[in-house]
């Protein structure tokens, strides 16, 4: 029996199951935060007294379910928002699905209402940035999840910034639905083309390992050297025919790093490819959900398209960003217009554009255009397809760009 073809079709069917009716479209927002000590700005550890574990316990009454791993509290769940932890205790809230960004804001404000008194009690602050404001990654403990130990070991062998990605970084991720495989192809390709532009627009990192970062888009520098098999651009993503089958092939022909056994325990598989691990059995839905979560490209496919290249942002800017994504990706007209404009863009062009924005900032030319003009044009296109309130939200980034600023530049100017 050829389990490769069986598992390929299982993956394809899983991605097909994500196809939504256009009337049911929604957004998801994930924000990762650093919890730090107000007096030193050093990261709060999971294990210490009044640490992240204790913060989760104090938040628990306001959520419906606690998530444990090996007897340790690592997450909280309720209807429209979940709290999880990144490897070095970065606290992530996942909100949605909602279509109106006002609903996202209401859910986030509920979270703030509950966590702010806890932080005040312990003299902690919640930091919105793309990288740790003070602590260095070698000084940070991993939370009690075996998978993170395995990932850290694996990434140390395939790149030089895996530990920085895992323990030092924080992001803002926006997810959008697709309404057919063709719609997925278009959105996936466009999101990859726009990745250098989005990275620069949302740049919010001016510190790396306790030192000032002089260039732009630290997140690009980090992710360029994590793991060529699972970060940056998915090979072939700029091909117009790249669809569910091609993404499934990408998954099956890459190393797993680790899998989960029937008891939910992590098993370290190192560089053994997924197709070889499952060469004698079918992938279950649980297997699929685990293995696709172990890939971290700029744009990721789950049951939706996850746009992953933004730094963590303050909530007002996060909602501005989400509104811009909504206005672009939920307008078939805008998607087509932009794909026509960038019809000849290849993987190498995206890589070059990333180098441009990292090194030149507002002096960068991306695909032959001034970066400032591209960003303003994108927001103008988005605003044409948003309600009045969301137009105002999108204007927050528009006004920043008109002044040739990023959040990173503003921090530099304030001496933060």
C-alpha positions in Angstrom: 0.0 0.0 0.0 1.3 3.4 -1.0 0.9 5.5 2.2 2.6 8.5 0.5 -0.3 9.1 -1.8 -2.8 8.3 0.9 -1.3 10.8 3.3 -0.9 13.3 0.5 -4.6 13.1 -0.1 -5.3 13.2 3.6 -3.5 16.6 3.8 -5.2 17.9 0.7 -8.6 16.9 2.1 -7.7 18.7 5.4 -6.9 21.9 3.6 -10.0 21.6 1.4 -12.1 21.3 4.6 -11.0 24.9 5.4 -12.9 26.3 2.4 -15.6 28.7 3.7 -18.6 30.4 2.2 -17.8 34.0 1.6 -20.7 35.0 4.0 -18.8 33.2 6.8 -15.5 35.0 6.3 -13.7 36.0 9.5 -10.4 37.3 10.9 -8.2 35.9 13.6 -5.6 37.9 15.5 -2.7 36.5 17.6 -0.6 38.8 19.7 2.5 37.7 21.6 3.5 39.8 24.6 6.6 40.0 26.9 5.9 40.2 30.6 8.8 42.0 32.3 9.7 43.4 35.6 8.9 47.1 35.6 12.1 48.1 37.4 14.6 46.1 35.3 12.7 45.3 32.1 13.9 41.7 32.5 11.7 38.9 31.4 9.5 37.2 34.0 10.2 33.5 34.2 7.6 30.7 34.2 8.9 29.0 37.3 9.8 31.9 39.6 7.6 33.1 42.5 4.9 35.3 41.0 6.0 34.0 37.6 4.1 33.3 34.5 2.7 30.1 35.9 1.2 32.1 38.8 -0.2 34.7 36.4 -2.0 32.0 34.5 -3.4 30.6 37.7 -4.8 34.1 38.6 -6.3 34.5 35.2 -7.8 31.1 35.2 -11.2 32.0 36.8 -12.0 34.2 33.9 -11.5 31.4 31.3 -13.5 28.2 30.8 -10.7 25.6 30.7 -7.1 25.2 31.8 -4.5 23.4 29.6 -1.9 21.3 31.4 1.3 19.6 30.1 3.1 17.2 32.4 1.2 18.7 35.4 2.1 22.3 34.5 -0.5 24.9 33.6 0.5 26.3 30.1 -2.8 27.7 28.7 -6.3 28.9 29.1 -9.3 28.6 26.9 -12.7 30.4 26.5 -15.1 30.8 23.6 -13.5 33.5 21.5 -10.0 33.8 22.9 -7.2 31.5 24.1 -4.1 32.2 26.2 -1.0 30.1 25.3 2.7 30.5 26.0 5.6 30.7 23.6 8.9 28.9 24.4 10.3 31.5 26.9 7.0 32.4 28.4 5.9 35.1 25.9 2.2 35.3 26.6 0.0 34.9 23.5 -3.6 35.7 23.1 -5.5 34.3 20.1 -8.7 36.1 19.4 -11.5 35.1 16.9 -12.9 34.2 14.6 -14.6 37.6 14.2 -15.2 39.7 11.0 -15.5 43.0 12.8 -12.3 44.4 14.4 -14.4 46.0 17.1 -15.3 42.5 18.3 -11.5 41.7 18.4 -11.0 44.9 20.5 -13.7 44.0 22.9 -12.2 40.6 23.5 -8.8 42.1 24.0 -10.1 44.7 26.4 -11.6 41.9 28.5 -8.2 40.3 28.6 -6.6 43.6 29.6 -9.2 44.2 32.3 -8.3 40.8 33.9 -4.5 40.9 33.5 -3.7 44.5 34.4 -4.5 44.2 38.1 -2.3 41.1 38.3 0.6 42.8 36.6 0.2 45.9 38.8 0.2 43.7 42.0 3.6 42.2 41.0 5.0 45.4 39.6 5.2 43.9 36.1 4.7 45.5 32.6 3.4 44.0 29.4 5.6 45.0 26.5 4.6 45.3 22.8 7.8 44.7 20.7 9.2 42.3 18.3 12.1 41.2 20.6 12.9 41.0 24.2 13.5 44.5 25.6 16.4 43.5 28.0 16.9 39.8 28.6 19.2 37.7 26.4 18.0 34.4 25.1 20.7 32.3 26.7 19.5 33.5 30.1 15.9 32.5 29.5 14.4 29.2 30.6 12.0 27.2 28.3 8.5 26.6 29.6 7.8 22.9 30.6 7.1 21.5 27.1 9.4 18.8 25.8 8.8 19.8 22.2 10.6 23.1 22.8 13.7 21.3 24.1 13.7 19.2 20.9 13.1 22.2 18.7 15.9 24.2 20.3 18.3 21.3 19.8 17.2 20.8 16.2 17.4 24.5 15.2 20.9 24.7 16.7 22.0 22.3 13.9 20.3 23.9 10.9 20.7 27.7 11.5 22.1 30.3 14.0 18.9 32.1 15.0 16.6 29.4 16.2 17.0 30.2 19.8 16.3 33.9 19.0 13.2 33.0 17.2 11.9 30.8 19.9 12.9 32.7 23.1 13.5 36.2 21.9 10.8 37.1 19.4 7.1 38.1 19.5 4.7 38.7 16.7 1.3 39.8 15.5 -0.4 37.3 13.2 -3.6 37.8 11.2 -5.5 34.9 9.7 -7.9 35.1 6.7 -10.3 32.5 5.2 -10.3 31.2 1.6 -13.4 30.4 -0.4 -12.0 28.0 -2.9 -8.6 26.5 -3.8 -8.2 29.1 -6.5 -8.9 31.8 -3.8 -6.3 30.2 -1.6 -3.7 30.2 -4.4 -4.3 33.9 -5.0 -4.2 34.9 -1.3 -1.2 32.8 -0.5 0.8 34.1 -3.5 -0.1 37.7 -2.8 0.7 37.5 0.9 4.1 36.2 0.1 4.7 39.0 -2.4 3.6 41.6 0.1 5.7 40.1 2.9 8.7 42.6 2.7 6.2 45.5 2.6 4.2 44.2 5.6 7.5 43.5 7.5 8.6 47.0 7.1 5.3 48.6 7.9 5.0 46.7 11.1 8.6 47.0 12.2 8.6 47.4 16.0 12.0 46.1 17.0 15.0 48.4 18.0 16.7 46.1 20.5 18.4 42.8 19.8 20.1 40.9 22.7 20.1 44.0 24.9 21.8 46.2 22.2 20.4 48.7 19.8 19.5 47.2 16.4 20.7 49.7 13.7 19.0 48.2 10.7 15.3 47.5 10.0 13.0 44.5 10.4 15.0 42.4 12.9 12.3 39.7 12.4 13.5 39.2 8.8 17.1 38.8 9.9 16.1 36.2 12.5 13.8 34.2 10.3 16.3 34.1 7.4 18.5 31.9 9.5 16.3 29.6 11.5 15.6 26.6 9.3 15.5 26.7 5.4 13.1 23.7 5.4 10.3 25.5 7.4 10.9 29.3 7.6 10.9 32.2 5.1 9.1 31.5 1.8 7.7 28.1 1.0 9.6 27.0 -2.2 7.3 27.6 -5.2 4.9 29.8 -3.4 5.1 32.5 -6.1 4.0 30.0 -8.7 0.5 30.7 -9.9 -0.4 27.0 -9.7 0.8 26.5 -6.1 -2.2 25.0 -4.3 -3.2 22.4 -1.7 -1.3 19.6 -3.3 1.9 21.6 -3.6 1.7 22.7 0.1 1.0 19.1 1.1 4.1 17.9 -0.8 6.1 20.6 1.0 5.0 19.2 4.3 5.5 15.5 3.5 9.0 16.0 2.1 10.3 18.0 5.0 11.8 16.9 8.4 9.2 16.6 11.2 11.6 17.5 14.1 9.1 15.7 16.4 5.8 14.0 16.4 3.3 13.2 19.2 2.5 9.6 20.2 -0.9 8.3 21.2 -0.5 9.7 24.7 0.4 13.2 23.5 4.1 12.8 24.4 6.6 14.4 22.1 8.9 12.0 20.2 12.1 13.5 18.8 12.5 12.5 15.1 15.2 14.9 14.2 15.7 15.2 10.4 13.6 12.2 9.4 11.1 13.3 6.8 7.4 13.2 7.5 6.8 10.9 4.5 9.2 8.4 6.0 7.8 8.6 9.5 4.4 7.8 8.2 5.4 5.4 5.5 3.4 2.6 7.0 0.3 4.3 8.4 -2.2 7.0 7.7 -2.1 10.5 9.1 -4.9 11.2 11.6 -6.4 14.6 11.9 -4.5 15.0 15.2 -1.2 14.1 13.4 -2.0 16.6 10.6 -2.8 19.5 13.0 0.5 18.8 14.9 2.8 18.5 11.9 1.5 21.6 10.1 2.0 23.6 13.3 5.7 22.7 13.2 6.2 24.8 10.0 6.8 28.6 10.3 7.0 30.2 6.9 6.1 33.9 6.4 2.7 32.7 5.2 1.3 29.4 6.6 -1.6 27.2 5.6 -3.8 25.7 8.2 -7.6 25.8 7.8 -7.0 29.4 6.8 -4.1 31.5 5.6 -2.0 32.8 8.4 0.0 36.0 7.7 3.0 35.8 10.0 5.6 38.5 9.3 4.6 41.3 11.6 6.2 42.2 14.9 4.0 42.4 18.0 2.2 45.7 18.0 0.2 47.8 20.5 -3.4 46.9 20.2 -4.4 50.0 18.3 -1.8 49.3 15.7 -2.6 45.6 15.7 -6.2 46.5 14.8 -5.0 49.0 12.2 -2.9 46.2 10.6 -5.8 43.7 10.8 -8.1 46.2 9.1 -5.6 46.7 6.3 -5.2 42.9 5.8 -9.0 42.6 5.8 -9.5 45.4 3.2 -6.9 43.8 0.9 -7.5 40.1 1.2 -11.3 40.2 1.4 -11.6 42.2 -1.8 -11.4 40.0 -4.9 -10.9 43.2 -6.9 -7.9 44.3 -4.8 -6.3 40.9 -4.8 -6.6 40.7 -8.6 -5.3 44.2 -9.1 -2.2 43.6 -7.0 -1.5 40.2 -8.5 -1.7 41.8 -12.0 0.6 44.6 -10.8 3.2 42.1 -9.4 2.6 39.3 -12.0 6.2 38.6 -12.8 7.5 38.6 -9.2 9.5 35.5 -8.3 10.9 34.0 -5.0 14.2 35.7 -5.6 12.5 39.1 -6.0 10.9 38.7 -2.6 14.3 37.8 -1.0 15.9 40.8 -2.6 13.1 43.1 -1.4 13.6 41.9 2.1 17.3 42.7 1.9 16.3 46.2 0.6 14.0 47.0 3.5 16.4 45.6 6.1 19.3 47.7 4.9 17.7 50.8 3.4 14.4 51.4 5.3 12.4 54.2 3.6 15.1 54.5 0.9 14.3 51.0 -0.2 12.9 50.2 -3.6 10.6 47.1 -3.7 9.8 45.5 -7.0 10.9 48.8 -8.7 8.7 51.1 -6.5 9.5 53.3 -3.5 8.5 51.5 -0.3 6.6 54.5 1.0 4.5 54.7 -2.1 3.8 51.0 -2.0 2.6 51.1 1.6 0.4 54.1 1.1 -1.1 52.6 -2.0 -1.9 49.3 -0.2 -3.6 51.2 2.6 -5.6 53.3 0.2 -6.8 50.2 -1.6 -7.7 48.6 1.7 -9.7 51.6 2.9 -11.9 51.5 -0.2 -13.3 48.2 1.1 -13.7 48.9 4.8 -16.5 50.4 6.9 -16.0 53.9 8.2 -14.7 52.8 11.6 -12.1 50.4 10.0 -11.1 53.1 7.6 -10.2 55.2 10.6 -8.2 52.3 12.1 -6.3 51.8 8.9 -5.4 55.5 8.9 -3.2 55.0 11.9 -0.6 53.3 9.8 -1.3 55.6 6.9 -0.5 58.7 9.0 2.7 57.0 10.4 3.9 56.2 6.8 3.2 59.7 5.6 5.7 61.0 8.2 8.2 58.3 7.0 8.1 56.6 10.4 7.8 53.1 11.8 7.2 52.2 15.4 10.8 51.2 15.5 11.9 54.7 14.3 9.6 56.3 16.9 11.2 54.2 19.7 14.7 55.3 18.4 13.6 59.0 18.5 12.3 58.6 22.0 15.5 56.9 23.1 13.7 53.8 24.2 
